[in-house]
Amino acid sequence: MSEENKFTFENEEYRRTYWHTCSHVLAQAMKRLHPDVKLAIGPSIENGFYYDFDTPAPFTPEDLADLEAEMRKICKEKLKLERFELPRAEAIKFMEEKEEPYKVELINDLPEDAVISFYKQGDFTDLCAGPHLDSTGRIKGNAIKLTSATGAYWRGDSKRKMLQRIYGVAFPKKEELDAYLAQQAEALKRDHNKLGRELEYFTTVDYIGQGLPIMLPKGARVIQLLQRWIEDTEQKRGYLLTKTPLMAKRDLYRISGHWDHYLDGMFVLGDPHDETKECFALRPMTCPFQYQVFLNRQRSYRELPMRLGETSTLFRNEDSGEMHGLIRVRQFTISEGHLIIRPDQLEEEFRGCFELANYCMETLGLKEDCSFRFSQWDPNNTDKYEGTPEQWEHAQGVMKNILDDLGIDYKVGIDEAAFYGPKLDIQIKNVFGKEDTLITIQIDMLLAEKFGMYYVDENGEKQLPYIIHRTSMGCYERTLALLIEKYAGAMPCWIAPEQVRFLPVTDRAADYCYDLARKLEEGGYRVTVDARSEKIGKKIREAQLEKIPYMLVVGDRDMENGTVSPRHRAKGDLGAMSFDDFAAILKEAVDTKSKE
């Protein structure tokens, strides 16, 4: 980072410090306007900041406007931020006197040897580790925007009190804020949670449950098309298809380690602590199930690599505050696979997994939006992980060499590994900039031994294989959400739920349209005929709003000449042409998996 950019938003540390100070300005404004409101936490986040407050009623847009105005005043006051520390007992007493119970709880939960620090700005003081700007005057008051207010459970625990969270964003210049808000307005138009419902790809129902979406015919068709494509692609690359149960007894999860490391994230059927009765759990991963395919009989080194693939429905007990449309759900389907390999095959097979993921991202048009994270364990938090430090250092060293050989530009994520091994996470951002994992490729040198997964080598000796856990495209629901946002609902023709709509201009042309539609359907295309007695302009507008790739306007002249008049949703009128010429255009768009 150059010296001139040290105090700009190009410096991530400065940007987060700026936003963190904004959260304190928000809290100070809140206490000035609503002294009885209790303070919880207020960090910087990826796209701005938030602060959680305990208040009896939700905040209104008018409340946010008043808070913004007060924040601008605080910025103009140029209050100095001063850090000081207190011993634990004094810190608790200090916050008790201010009647801030959430701060007292946070102090009590700090380690005994923790440094307890505060930041003071004028008449306001907050418990905080920092860092902060040196003055509120560093913040551009007219470039602050409080964007929304939502509910949030204290410490993310649904058993605790529901607080009110105010989100905000700020920039060093008003023009930057305006550009950001314009971009957010565009993102809102593409938001799959809004657009996907409007276009009838999916819906949710309160009495079914949060994070359990209903796929409507359009969404179900896109997922079916993706699934067929992935399964056919994997078959060509030597994968063996499996189909395994959706649940298992806790005995299986105890062997795999999920019972010890992932129980809170599982849906358990029965009492997990009652050893006198059978207890089942819905599967959060497929790996321990697919291992049984390998274990079905003794295996030879000649049978490796064994590439197992499955379209797996999984269940994870995500926190209710994390649910978002199709991006994060409690039941989802994933293109999951496990490669059981000899150690000498690791680099070649890892490369093959990465090339498959790369092909999927490129074909779907998502690659340019992706980044890579090398997720490692945290040696200071070993309770979360299986294995010894030596095993982890070895696995991570091997993976680093592979990633470097592949020339992958990655960031390191500490404490982001799976409990059994390091992984490459292919990350992607939604339209609002929220990052999620799209695809993972993981190296596992531990679980084979837990399951007794030996193979016989060329010398007749038993050996433990390595395992690669991977997805080729990731979660189907999440991918559908990202595609809706990427293409603003206008799905590429090859995966569009409806590819062609015939629009007869007259009743006489309807039978001609049905005859041509049947020919396209026989070729495997998805076609409808809009034979309603409506004006052709209305039919075109409706098809355009539904993002249909091709509209075939057919009138009496087309019937006489044996032609059709196609319109493309983006290119407009393509002119009259023979039906065969149009069929060739459609075939090329589908066969080449064009992104148009």
WOLIN-V389036 format. One record per helix or strand of 2 or more residues. SS is the DSSP state (~ for helix, > for strand). FROM is the first residue (numbers start at 1). TO is the last residue. If there is no record, write none. Layout:
{{SS,FROM,TO} {SS,FROM,TO}}
//
This chain:
{{~,3,5} {~,12,33} {>,38,39} {>,44,45} {>,48,54} {~,61,77} {>,80,85} {~,88,97} {~,101,108} {>,117,121} {>,124,127} {~,136,138} {~,141,143} {>,144,153} {~,154,156} {>,162,170} {~,174,190} {~,192,198} {>,202,203} {>,214,215} {~,217,236} {>,239,241} {>,247,249} {~,250,256} {~,258,261} {~,263,265} {>,268,269} {>,280,282} {~,287,294} {>,299,300} {~,301,303} {>,306,315} {~,320,322} {>,331,341} {~,343,364} {~,367,369} {>,370,376} {~,382,384} {~,389,406} {>,410,414} {>,423,429} {>,435,444} {~,447,451} {>,454,456} {>,462,464} {>,466,475} {~,476,486} {~,493,495} {>,500,504} {~,508,522} {>,527,529} {~,536,545} {>,550,554} {~,556,561} {>,563,568} {>,572,578} {~,579,591}}
//
